[in-house]
């Protein structure tokens, strides 16, 4: 058997009425009725760090409350395997990486070993991202319906890497993407568009008392009395951590006294993250107004929640982004978000209404100064941002989309 991830959270769907609305909750209940008693297995590569690990605990808790049996399993990898899959992740998002037959061999050998340990017998299997994608191809006989969920931006992949991975997509009954722009050739015929979401009841998103927020800030030596700019994301080139610091430094010339908080989680399937954390520390160059924090300093969901709620402005200056859940989190907390004009960030933010979309460091700095100087604009944009998330990007909507898809596959 693969590694089973224990999900201890419990959720009553009624708990979401106050945030999502009674109509959304009732729609979800009705959509899930055909799946009562069904068994669903999710397969991913890590249970910590990144969007998949954020999404699944909530989805599993809700589905279990709806009478659906759900399990979450992890493939096992080696350092070599995760080094290859990180290159794959970058290549599929458009980077040019070295790609050789030996890398394909490393990938296939590890996935085949995991396939031999997979205990089949589910009604539905949902495989997340490229790391475990090929697992379906190594099973001689499969039960149930199989779905591949791609969370990354596939709009301009490195073609020979995608050519290798696309052959495994044929083995799936359906695929899920965040945006139509991400759907590629072999995946077109069975593709479904389902944007990710946030859980308004999670420790990262529920309301916090002002005293708790202040206690968190002071524990990390951040001044609650000064304006705070926050970016929460992995340390990798696509999140542009160095560009965030550059924009902050330009803005600080016109808005002295501001602080920058950069928070990231270090995931075991992301060896490149350690390198970019070092680059970020070097670029910080001891600047006392820039705080770089990770789970290594015991920064968890509660602290992230506090940082975002304490922020004057939230940033997500990605140069490629599958969706960007940290942008959604900031919007839910009624904070104006300055985000890169890329990928799923364009889906979330209506430029100039529920946030700002930018293309350059200089534009990010200009928008930051504009928001820091105009409290009325910040508050209006924050309210519009929260309402957009409530309507489109809460867990109840995403789970409803998933159960409707699974029910349609089952009836097929």
C-alpha positions as CSV (number, residue, x, y, z in Angstrom):
1,X,0.0,0.0,0.0
2,X,1.1,3.6,-0.6
3,X,1.7,5.9,2.4
4,X,-1.7,6.9,3.8
5,X,-2.1,10.4,5.0
6,X,-4.1,10.7,8.3
7,X,-6.7,13.4,8.0
8,X,-8.2,14.0,11.4
9,X,-10.2,17.1,10.6
10,X,-14.0,16.8,10.7
11,X,-16.3,19.2,9.1
12,X,-20.1,19.6,9.2
13,X,-21.4,21.1,6.0
14,X,-23.7,23.3,8.1
15,X,-20.6,25.1,9.5
16,X,-20.2,26.7,6.0
17,X,-23.6,28.3,5.8
18,X,-22.4,31.5,7.5
19,X,-19.5,32.0,5.0
20,X,-20.7,30.4,1.7
21,X,-24.5,30.8,2.2
22,X,-27.3,28.3,2.6
23,X,-27.9,27.9,-1.2
24,X,-24.4,26.9,-1.8
25,X,-24.5,24.3,1.0
26,X,-27.8,22.8,-0.3
27,X,-26.5,22.6,-3.9
28,X,-23.5,20.6,-2.7
29,X,-25.7,18.2,-0.6
30,X,-27.9,17.5,-3.6
31,X,-24.9,17.1,-6.0
32,X,-23.3,14.6,-3.6
33,X,-26.2,12.2,-3.1
34,X,-25.4,9.9,-6.0
35,X,-21.9,9.3,-4.5
36,X,-22.9,8.3,-1.0
37,X,-21.0,5.2,-0.1
38,X,-18.5,5.6,-3.0
39,X,-14.7,5.2,-2.3
40,X,-12.4,7.9,-3.6
41,X,-8.6,7.9,-3.3
42,X,-6.3,11.0,-3.9
43,X,-2.7,10.4,-4.9
44,X,0.0,13.1,-4.5
45,X,3.7,13.4,-3.8
46,X,3.6,15.4,-0.5
47,X,1.3,16.2,2.4
48,X,3.0,19.4,3.3
49,X,3.8,22.6,1.4
50,X,2.1,23.7,-1.8
51,X,-1.5,23.9,-3.0
52,X,-2.4,20.2,-3.0
53,X,-1.6,19.8,0.6
54,X,-3.7,22.9,1.4
55,X,-6.7,21.7,-0.5
56,X,-7.1,18.1,0.3
57,X,-7.7,18.0,4.1
58,X,-10.7,20.3,3.8
59,X,-12.1,18.5,0.7
60,X,-11.7,15.1,2.4
61,X,-13.4,16.3,5.6
62,X,-16.4,17.7,3.7
63,X,-16.7,14.6,1.5
64,X,-16.7,12.3,4.5
65,X,-19.5,14.4,6.1
66,X,-21.4,13.8,2.9
67,X,-21.1,10.0,3.3
68,X,-18.3,9.5,0.8
69,X,-15.3,7.3,1.8
70,X,-12.1,9.2,1.0
71,X,-8.4,8.3,1.4
72,X,-5.3,10.3,0.6
73,X,-2.1,8.4,-0.3
74,X,1.4,9.5,-1.1
75,X,4.0,8.1,-3.5
76,X,7.5,7.5,-2.2
77,X,10.3,9.3,-3.9
78,X,14.1,9.6,-3.7
79,X,16.3,12.7,-3.8
80,X,17.0,11.9,-7.5
81,X,13.3,11.4,-8.2
82,X,12.3,14.7,-6.6
83,X,15.2,16.6,-8.3
84,X,13.8,15.3,-11.7
85,X,10.2,16.1,-10.9
86,X,11.1,19.7,-9.8
87,X,12.8,20.1,-13.2
88,X,9.6,18.7,-14.7
89,X,7.5,21.2,-12.8
90,X,9.6,24.1,-14.1
91,X,9.7,22.7,-17.7
92,X,5.9,22.3,-17.8
93,X,5.6,25.9,-16.7
94,X,7.8,27.1,-19.5
95,X,11.4,27.0,-18.4
96,X,14.1,25.4,-20.5
97,X,15.7,22.6,-18.5
98,X,18.2,19.8,-19.3
99,X,16.1,16.8,-20.2
100,X,17.7,13.4,-20.9
101,X,16.7,9.8,-21.2
102,X,18.3,9.0,-17.8
103,X,15.8,11.4,-16.2
104,X,12.8,9.7,-17.8
105,X,14.3,6.4,-16.5
106,X,14.6,7.8,-13.0
107,X,11.0,9.0,-13.1
108,X,9.5,5.8,-14.5
109,X,11.4,3.4,-12.2
110,X,10.2,5.2,-9.1
111,X,6.6,5.5,-10.3
112,X,6.5,1.8,-11.3
113,X,7.7,0.9,-7.8
114,X,4.9,2.9,-6.3
115,X,2.3,1.3,-8.7
116,X,3.3,-2.1,-7.4
117,X,2.4,-1.0,-3.9
118,X,-0.9,0.7,-4.8
119,X,-3.9,-1.2,-3.4
120,X,-6.6,-0.7,-6.1
121,X,-10.3,-1.2,-5.6
122,X,-11.6,2.3,-5.4
123,X,-14.5,3.8,-7.3
124,X,-12.6,6.9,-8.2
125,X,-8.8,7.8,-8.1
126,X,-7.7,11.4,-8.4
127,X,-4.0,11.8,-9.2
128,X,-2.4,15.2,-8.6
129,X,0.2,16.8,-10.8
130,X,3.0,15.2,-12.8
131,X,4.9,13.4,-10.0
132,X,2.5,10.4,-9.8
133,X,0.9,10.9,-13.3
134,X,2.3,7.7,-14.9
135,X,1.1,5.4,-12.1
136,X,-2.1,4.5,-14.0
137,X,0.0,3.2,-16.9
138,X,1.7,0.6,-14.7
139,X,-1.4,-1.1,-13.5
140,X,-2.4,-4.1,-15.5
141,X,-6.0,-4.0,-14.4
142,X,-7.6,-1.0,-12.8
143,X,-10.9,-0.5,-11.1
144,X,-13.0,2.6,-11.0
145,X,-12.6,5.8,-12.9
146,X,-9.3,7.7,-12.9
147,X,-8.9,11.5,-13.0
148,X,-5.7,13.5,-13.5
149,X,-5.8,16.9,-11.7
150,X,-3.2,19.3,-13.1
151,X,-2.6,22.3,-10.7
152,X,0.2,24.0,-12.7
153,X,0.3,26.4,-15.7
154,X,0.6,24.3,-18.8
155,X,0.0,27.1,-21.3
156,X,3.6,27.2,-22.7
157,X,5.4,24.0,-21.6
158,X,8.8,22.8,-22.8
159,X,7.5,20.7,-25.6
160,X,9.7,17.6,-25.4
161,X,9.0,17.3,-21.6
162,X,5.3,17.6,-22.2
163,X,5.5,15.1,-25.1
164,X,6.8,12.6,-22.6
165,X,4.2,13.2,-19.9
166,X,1.3,13.6,-22.3
167,X,1.4,10.0,-23.3
168,X,0.3,9.1,-19.7
169,X,-2.7,11.4,-19.9
170,X,-4.4,9.0,-22.3
171,X,-4.9,6.5,-19.6
172,X,-7.3,8.8,-17.6
173,X,-11.1,9.0,-17.9
174,X,-11.0,12.7,-17.2
175,X,-8.6,15.6,-16.6
176,X,-9.1,18.7,-14.5
177,X,-7.4,22.1,-15.1
178,X,-7.7,25.5,-13.5
179,X,-8.0,27.5,-16.7
180,X,-8.8,26.8,-20.4
181,X,-5.4,28.2,-21.3
182,X,-3.8,25.3,-19.5
183,X,-5.5,22.5,-21.5
184,X,-3.1,20.9,-23.9
185,X,-3.7,18.7,-27.0
186,X,-4.1,15.1,-25.7
187,X,-6.0,16.3,-22.7
188,X,-8.6,18.3,-24.6
189,X,-11.2,15.7,-25.2
190,X,-11.9,14.9,-21.5
191,X,-10.9,18.1,-19.8
192,X,-12.9,19.9,-17.1
193,X,-12.2,23.3,-15.6
194,X,-12.3,23.5,-11.8
195,X,-10.5,26.4,-10.1
196,X,-9.1,25.8,-6.6
197,X,-10.5,27.3,-3.4
198,X,-9.9,28.1,0.2
199,X,-11.5,26.9,3.4
200,X,-12.9,29.8,5.3
201,X,-13.0,27.7,8.5
202,X,-9.3,26.6,8.4
203,X,-6.8,27.9,10.9
204,X,-5.3,29.9,8.1
205,X,-8.5,31.7,7.3
206,X,-10.8,31.9,10.3
207,X,-11.2,35.2,12.2
208,X,-8.6,36.2,14.7
209,X,-8.7,38.5,17.7
210,X,-6.6,41.6,17.5
211,X,-4.7,40.5,20.6
212,X,-3.7,37.2,18.9
213,X,-2.5,39.0,15.8
214,X,-0.4,41.4,17.8
215,X,1.1,38.6,19.8
216,X,2.2,36.7,16.6
217,X,3.7,39.9,15.1
218,X,5.8,40.7,18.2
219,X,7.0,37.2,18.6
220,X,8.6,37.5,15.2
221,X,9.9,41.0,15.9
222,X,7.5,42.7,13.5
223,X,6.2,46.1,14.5
224,X,2.4,46.1,14.6
225,X,2.4,50.0,14.5
226,X,4.1,50.2,11.1
227,X,2.6,49.3,7.7
228,X,3.2,45.7,6.7
229,X,3.4,44.2,3.2
230,X,3.2,40.4,3.0
231,X,3.9,37.7,0.4
232,X,3.2,34.1,1.3
233,X,4.6,31.6,-1.2
234,X,7.2,28.9,-1.8
235,X,10.7,30.2,-2.5
236,X,11.1,29.5,-6.2
237,X,11.8,31.5,-9.3
238,X,8.1,31.6,-10.4
239,X,7.1,33.5,-7.2
240,X,9.8,36.1,-7.9
241,X,10.9,36.6,-4.3
242,X,13.8,38.9,-5.4
243,X,11.5,41.0,-7.5
244,X,9.2,41.4,-4.4
245,X,12.1,42.8,-2.4
246,X,13.1,45.1,-5.3
247,X,9.5,46.5,-5.5
248,X,9.4,46.9,-1.7
249,X,12.7,48.8,-1.7
250,X,11.5,51.2,-4.5
251,X,8.2,51.8,-2.7
252,X,10.0,52.4,0.6
253,X,11.8,55.5,-0.9
254,X,8.3,57.2,-1.1
255,X,6.7,55.4,1.9
256,X,9.4,55.1,4.6
257,X,8.6,53.0,7.6
258,X,7.0,50.0,5.8
259,X,8.0,46.4,6.5
260,X,8.1,43.4,4.2
261,X,7.2,39.9,5.5
262,X,8.0,37.0,3.2
263,X,6.7,33.6,4.4
264,X,7.3,30.3,2.8
265,X,7.0,26.6,3.6
266,X,9.9,24.2,2.7
267,X,8.4,21.0,1.2
268,X,10.3,17.8,0.9
269,X,9.5,17.4,-2.8
270,X,11.0,20.8,-3.6
271,X,14.8,20.6,-3.3
272,X,15.1,23.8,-5.4
273,X,13.4,25.7,-2.6
274,X,16.4,25.6,-0.4
275,X,18.5,27.2,-3.0
276,X,16.0,30.0,-3.6
277,X,15.7,30.5,0.2
278,X,19.5,31.1,0.2
279,X,19.2,33.5,-2.7
280,X,16.4,35.4,-1.0
281,X,18.6,35.7,2.2
282,X,21.5,37.0,0.1
283,X,19.3,39.6,-1.6
284,X,17.8,40.7,1.7
285,X,21.4,41.6,2.7
286,X,20.6,42.1,6.3
287,X,17.8,44.6,5.7
288,X,16.0,45.0,9.1
289,X,12.8,45.9,7.4
290,X,12.6,42.6,5.4
291,X,11.6,39.5,7.4
292,X,12.1,36.1,5.7
293,X,10.2,33.4,7.6
294,X,9.5,29.7,7.1
295,X,8.2,26.7,8.9
296,X,11.8,26.3,10.1
297,X,10.9,29.2,12.5
298,X,7.7,27.3,13.4
299,X,5.6,29.6,11.2
300,X,2.3,27.7,10.7
301,X,-1.2,28.4,9.6
302,X,-2.1,30.6,12.6
303,X,1.0,32.8,12.0
304,X,0.2,33.1,8.2
305,X,-3.3,34.1,9.1
306,X,-2.1,36.8,11.5
307,X,0.5,38.2,9.0
308,X,-2.1,38.5,6.2
309,X,-4.7,40.1,8.5
310,X,-2.1,42.6,9.8
311,X,-1.0,43.5,6.3
312,X,-1.8,46.8,4.8
313,X,-1.2,45.2,1.4
314,X,-0.7,41.6,0.3
315,X,1.5,40.7,-2.7
316,X,1.7,37.7,-5.0
317,X,4.1,38.9,-7.6
318,X,4.3,35.6,-9.5
319,X,5.7,35.4,-13.0
320,X,3.9,32.0,-13.5
321,X,1.1,30.8,-11.3
322,X,-1.2,27.8,-11.6
323,X,-3.8,29.5,-9.4
324,X,-2.3,31.2,-6.2
325,X,-4.2,30.2,-3.1
326,X,-2.3,32.8,-1.0
327,X,-3.8,35.5,-3.2
328,X,-7.3,34.1,-2.4
329,X,-6.4,34.0,1.3
330,X,-5.5,37.7,1.3
331,X,-8.6,38.6,-0.6
332,X,-10.8,36.7,1.8
333,X,-9.3,38.8,4.7
334,X,-10.4,42.0,2.9
335,X,-6.8,43.0,2.0
336,X,-6.0,44.6,-1.4
337,X,-3.7,42.2,-3.3
338,X,-1.0,43.2,-5.9
339,X,-0.4,40.2,-8.1
340,X,1.4,39.2,-11.3
341,X,-0.8,39.4,-14.4
342,X,-0.4,35.6,-15.0
343,X,-2.3,32.4,-14.8
344,X,-4.9,31.9,-12.1
345,X,-4.2,35.3,-10.6
346,X,-6.0,36.8,-13.6
347,X,-9.0,34.6,-12.8
348,X,-9.2,35.9,-9.2
349,X,-8.5,39.6,-9.4
350,X,-10.5,42.1,-11.4
351,X,-7.8,44.7,-12.0
352,X,-8.5,47.9,-10.3
353,X,-11.6,46.6,-8.5
354,X,-10.7,43.6,-6.3
355,X,-6.9,44.1,-6.5
356,X,-4.2,45.1,-8.9
357,X,-2.5,43.1,-11.6
358,X,1.1,44.1,-12.6
359,X,3.7,43.1,-15.1
360,X,6.9,44.6,-13.7
361,X,8.8,45.4,-10.5
362,X,8.3,49.1,-11.1
363,X,4.6,48.8,-11.7
364,X,4.3,46.7,-8.5
365,X,6.1,49.5,-6.6
366,X,3.9,52.2,-8.0
367,X,0.7,50.3,-7.1
368,X,2.1,49.6,-3.6
369,X,2.8,53.3,-3.0
370,X,-0.7,54.1,-4.3
371,X,-2.4,51.8,-1.9
372,X,-0.3,52.7,1.1
373,X,-1.3,56.4,0.6
374,X,-5.1,55.8,0.1
375,X,-6.9,54.1,2.9
376,X,-10.3,54.5,1.3
377,X,-9.1,52.8,-1.8
378,X,-7.6,49.9,0.2
379,X,-10.8,49.3,2.2
380,X,-13.0,49.4,-0.9
381,X,-10.8,47.1,-2.8
382,X,-10.6,44.7,0.2
383,X,-14.4,44.5,0.5
384,X,-14.8,43.7,-3.2
385,X,-12.0,41.1,-2.9
386,X,-13.7,39.2,-0.1
387,X,-17.1,39.2,-1.9
388,X,-15.4,37.8,-5.1
389,X,-13.9,35.0,-3.1
390,X,-17.2,34.3,-1.3
391,X,-19.0,33.9,-4.6
392,X,-16.4,31.9,-6.6
393,X,-13.5,30.5,-4.5
394,X,-14.7,28.8,-1.3
395,X,-14.4,25.1,-0.7
396,X,-18.1,24.3,-1.0
397,X,-18.0,25.4,-4.7
398,X,-14.9,23.4,-5.5
399,X,-16.2,20.2,-3.8
400,X,-19.5,20.6,-5.6
401,X,-17.6,20.8,-9.0
402,X,-15.7,17.6,-8.1
403,X,-18.7,15.6,-7.0
404,X,-20.6,16.6,-10.1
405,X,-17.7,15.4,-12.3
406,X,-17.3,12.1,-10.4
407,X,-21.1,11.5,-10.6
408,X,-21.0,12.0,-14.3
409,X,-18.1,9.6,-14.7
410,X,-19.9,7.0,-12.6
411,X,-23.1,7.2,-14.5
412,X,-21.1,6.9,-17.8
